[in-house]
Amino acid sequence: MKVTLKIWRQKNRKEAGKFVSYPVEVANVEMSMLECIDVLNETLIEKGEEPVAFEHDCREGICGSCGFMINGIAHGPLPATTVCQLTMRHFQDGAELYIEPWRAKAFPVIKDLIVNRSAFDRIIEAGGYISVPTGSAPDGNAIPVPKEDSDRAMDAAACIGCGACVAACPNASAALFTGAKVAHLGLLPQGQPERYQRALRMVRQFNAEEFGGCTNIGECEAVCPKEIKLEVIARMNHDFIQASWRRR
């Protein structure tokens, strides 16, 4: 199988970037997209050229660091799948694949396919935690939690902070990410004391990072590898409005 990878190459944030074409021979269609770029990089290194810089860690769809755009789709064409789990058998022989980093003002390019996503870290630092010391883990049945609430909290907590929602959104909004981080704590008893303060602080930081506003287009939900639902945005907005009124 042969594919042509048209990869965005950019030395740093200040210099202009461009797409560069690389023909790649795929020996095994079961290799992942990242493994395909690994093969390309080995070839480039042998030629004395600069390898393609991309971010990765677990390669198991857990950390979300591997994300980039493939033919305009965050993480590629397969739903609920990160780039590291996307195998080459999902592409046709002879395909041309345009690979580029997340595009958002809040995610400046570091090099090639790597972007700075520290804006997400600052949103978490603003309130995505429970500050009261809770000691060791209590017995699972010690704190009653309705099944519906625990399921929703678990679904929201599945967010890996990859940034695909921001990259796919026409407004470059981080509403899905922030909503997931607000919702999964706000649904649990331990998160109630700081529930409204949490929403207020995290949304304020969201705005400070210059992410775009949410207009409910739904692209974020469509590309999320963990299938986070839009309802977390509604829950975040509810808590933020409640917090705003409480401060008046």
Phi, psi and omega per residue, in radians:
M1 nan 2.329 3.108
K2 -2.106 2.385 3.069
V3 -2.338 2.767 3.044
T4 -1.979 2.040 3.114
L5 -1.653 2.019 3.078
K6 -1.753 1.689 -2.950
I7 -1.808 2.415 3.089
W8 -1.285 2.089 3.111
R9 -1.950 2.193 -3.134
Q10 -2.593 2.117 -3.046
K11 -1.158 -0.681 -3.135
N12 -2.830 -3.119 -3.064
R13 -1.106 -0.615 -3.012
K14 -1.428 -0.522 -3.102
E15 -1.501 2.619 3.127
A16 -1.248 2.583 3.121
G17 -1.942 3.033 3.104
K18 -2.789 2.815 3.061
F19 -1.432 2.381 3.075
V20 -2.170 2.308 -3.097
S21 -1.536 2.357 3.102
Y22 -2.346 2.034 3.015
P23 -1.312 2.369 -3.103
V24 -2.290 2.318 3.047
E25 -1.610 2.046 -3.123
V26 -1.639 1.882 -3.070
A27 -1.270 -0.561 -3.092
N28 -2.392 2.093 -3.088
V29 -1.183 -0.205 3.124
E30 -1.497 -0.077 3.089
M31 -1.253 2.637 -3.118
S32 -1.411 2.952 3.082
M33 -1.041 -0.690 3.125
L34 -1.145 -0.660 3.097
E35 -1.166 -0.583 3.086
C36 -1.114 -0.732 3.099
I37 -1.210 -0.570 3.052
D38 -1.035 -0.772 3.128
V39 -1.078 -0.772 3.100
L40 -1.038 -0.766 -3.108
N41 -1.120 -0.631 3.089
E42 -1.075 -0.692 3.112
T43 -1.164 -0.749 -3.136
L44 -1.123 -0.714 3.131
I45 -1.113 -0.715 3.102
E46 -1.065 -0.551 3.138
K47 -1.472 -0.096 -3.111
G48 1.441 0.301 -3.136
E49 -1.722 2.847 -3.137
E50 -1.277 2.189 3.108
P51 -1.221 2.790 3.118
V52 -1.278 2.226 3.123
A53 -1.548 2.167 3.053
F54 -2.529 2.726 -3.054
E55 -1.718 2.483 3.080
H56 -2.874 2.850 3.102
D57 -2.629 -1.413 -2.984
C58 -1.278 -0.600 -3.038
R59 0.991 0.498 3.122
E60 -2.243 0.219 3.131
G61 1.292 0.391 -3.060
I62 -1.829 -0.732 -2.993
C63 -1.558 -0.499 3.108
G64 1.388 0.049 -3.071
S65 -1.276 -0.284 -3.017
C66 -1.406 -0.102 -2.943
G67 -1.044 2.387 2.916
F68 -2.765 3.031 -3.079
M69 -1.539 2.426 3.045
I70 -2.199 1.988 -3.072
N71 0.891 0.730 3.052
G72 1.421 0.082 -3.128
I73 -2.034 2.223 3.130
A74 -1.116 2.201 -3.106
H75 1.209 0.057 3.091
G76 1.649 -3.065 -2.965
P77 -1.369 -0.217 -3.063
L78 -1.560 2.131 -3.119
P79 -1.103 2.637 3.052
A80 0.944 0.662 -3.092
T81 -2.419 2.325 3.041
T82 -1.467 2.839 -3.116
V83 -0.979 -0.674 -3.086
C84 -1.172 -0.311 3.121
Q85 -1.804 -0.047 -3.125
L86 -1.430 1.995 -3.100
T87 -1.578 2.746 -3.061
M88 -1.235 -0.237 3.117
R89 -1.193 -0.206 3.109
H90 -1.469 0.055 3.095
F91 -2.113 2.695 -3.122
Q92 -1.499 2.669 3.061
D93 -1.040 2.302 -3.130
G94 1.501 0.094 -3.094
A95 -1.175 2.560 3.007
E96 -1.822 2.110 -3.058
L97 -2.019 2.067 3.089
Y98 -1.553 2.072 -3.065
I99 -2.059 2.167 -3.090
E100 -2.559 2.813 -3.106
P101 -1.325 2.974 3.012
W102 -0.980 2.442 3.129
R103 -1.943 1.827 3.095
A104 -2.833 2.494 3.130
K105 -1.014 -0.625 -3.105
A106 -1.370 -0.150 3.117
F107 -2.060 1.250 -3.129
P108 -1.110 2.501 3.138
V109 -1.228 2.293 3.034
I110 -1.566 -0.896 3.078
K111 -2.926 2.317 3.113
D112 0.868 -1.893 -3.070
L113 -1.697 0.062 -3.102
I114 -1.677 2.239 3.078
V115 -2.094 2.761 3.111
N116 -1.530 1.939 -3.122
R117 -1.855 0.422 -3.117
S118 -1.135 -0.259 3.056
A119 -1.024 -0.643 3.086
F120 -1.099 -0.708 3.134
D121 -1.084 -0.702 -3.127
R122 -1.203 -0.551 3.062
I123 -1.150 -0.742 3.095
I124 -1.113 -0.757 3.141
E125 -1.069 -0.483 -3.103
A126 -1.234 -0.390 -3.138
G127 3.054 0.104 -3.091
G128 -1.448 0.968 -3.098
Y129 -2.772 2.990 3.004
I130 -1.973 2.005 -2.993
S131 -1.451 -0.263 -3.121
V132 -1.352 2.183 3.094
P133 -1.042 2.253 -3.084
T134 -1.934 -0.012 3.136
G135 1.226 -2.692 -3.134
S136 -1.285 2.870 -3.105
A137 -1.098 2.237 3.121
P138 -1.312 2.919 3.036
D139 -1.029 2.500 -3.082
G140 -1.008 -0.459 -3.115
N141 -1.770 0.084 -3.070
A142 -1.275 -0.563 3.132
I143 -2.000 1.874 -3.124
P144 -1.151 2.230 3.082
V145 -2.283 2.182 3.109
P146 -0.973 2.466 -3.096
K147 -0.981 -0.713 -3.132
E148 -1.093 -0.714 3.137
D149 -1.198 -0.735 -3.131
S150 -1.138 -0.653 3.111
D151 -1.138 -0.763 -3.141
R152 -1.167 -0.692 3.117
A153 -1.115 -0.731 3.132
M154 -1.138 -0.709 3.120
D155 -1.090 -0.746 -3.138
A156 -1.208 -0.651 -3.115
A157 -1.203 -0.207 3.141
A158 -1.230 -0.235 3.139
C159 -0.981 2.253 -3.122
I160 -1.817 0.072 3.067
G161 1.111 0.660 -3.084
C162 -1.337 -0.477 3.136
G163 1.655 0.062 3.140
A164 -1.059 -0.615 -3.137
C165 -1.082 -0.699 3.124
V166 -1.181 -0.772 -3.096
A167 -1.144 -0.603 -3.091
A168 -1.436 -0.452 -3.066
C169 -1.253 2.267 3.085
P170 -1.054 -0.400 3.134
N171 -1.697 -0.007 -3.052
A172 0.937 0.837 -3.125
S173 -1.594 2.518 3.083
A174 -1.849 0.489 -3.079
A175 -1.118 -0.653 -3.116
L176 -1.182 -0.796 3.103
F177 -1.052 -0.904 -3.110
T178 -1.114 -0.710 3.116
G179 -1.073 -0.705 3.123
A180 -1.118 -0.722 -3.113
K181 -1.264 -0.525 3.063
V182 -1.305 -0.763 -3.021
A183 -1.196 -0.738 -2.990
H184 -1.179 -0.472 3.054
L185 -1.512 -0.638 -3.112
G186 -1.192 -0.299 3.140
L187 -1.502 -0.255 -3.050
L188 -1.799 2.663 -3.141
P189 -0.998 -0.678 -3.110
Q190 -1.116 -0.424 -3.092
G191 -1.601 -0.051 -3.048
Q192 -1.188 -0.721 -3.093
P193 -0.987 -0.597 -3.099
E194 -1.925 0.278 -3.005
R195 -0.969 -0.927 -3.051
Y196 -1.358 -0.629 3.075
Q197 -1.111 -0.652 3.124
R198 -1.080 -0.852 -3.127
A199 -1.073 -0.730 -3.122
L200 -1.095 -0.821 -3.095
R201 -1.192 -0.736 -3.071
M202 -1.245 -0.657 3.106
V203 -1.200 -0.664 3.084
R204 -1.085 -0.712 3.113
Q205 -1.210 -0.655 3.051
F206 -0.938 -0.810 3.134
N207 -1.221 -0.649 -3.131
A208 -1.127 -0.514 3.140
E209 -1.391 -0.059 3.077
E210 1.180 0.583 2.930
F211 -1.266 2.700 3.116
G212 -1.319 2.905 3.110
G213 -1.413 2.720 3.132
C214 -1.488 2.295 3.069
T215 -2.112 0.385 3.038
N216 0.960 0.737 3.085
I217 -1.317 -0.633 3.061
G218 1.664 0.018 3.115
E219 -1.095 -0.572 -3.126
C220 -1.071 -0.809 3.130
E221 -1.139 -0.630 -3.086
A222 -1.135 -0.589 -3.072
V223 -1.782 -0.096 -3.091
C224 -1.085 2.114 -3.119
P225 -1.184 -0.284 3.115
K226 -1.887 0.153 3.039
E227 0.985 0.754 3.047
I228 -1.163 2.372 -3.054
K229 -1.610 2.705 -3.134
L230 -1.083 -0.322 -3.093
E231 -1.073 -0.407 3.121
V232 -1.192 -0.499 3.090
I233 -1.208 -0.732 3.100
A234 -1.088 -0.696 3.126
R235 -1.157 -0.712 3.101
M236 -1.097 -0.787 3.133
N237 -1.082 -0.690 3.113
H238 -1.063 -0.843 -3.113
D239 -1.178 -0.624 3.137
F240 -1.168 -0.748 3.127
I241 -1.137 -0.750 3.101
Q242 -1.039 -0.760 -3.129
A243 -1.144 -0.687 -3.141
S244 -1.107 -0.739 3.131
W245 -1.200 -0.616 -3.133
R246 -1.177 -0.445 -3.124
R247 -1.501 -0.166 -3.116
R248 -1.279 nan nan
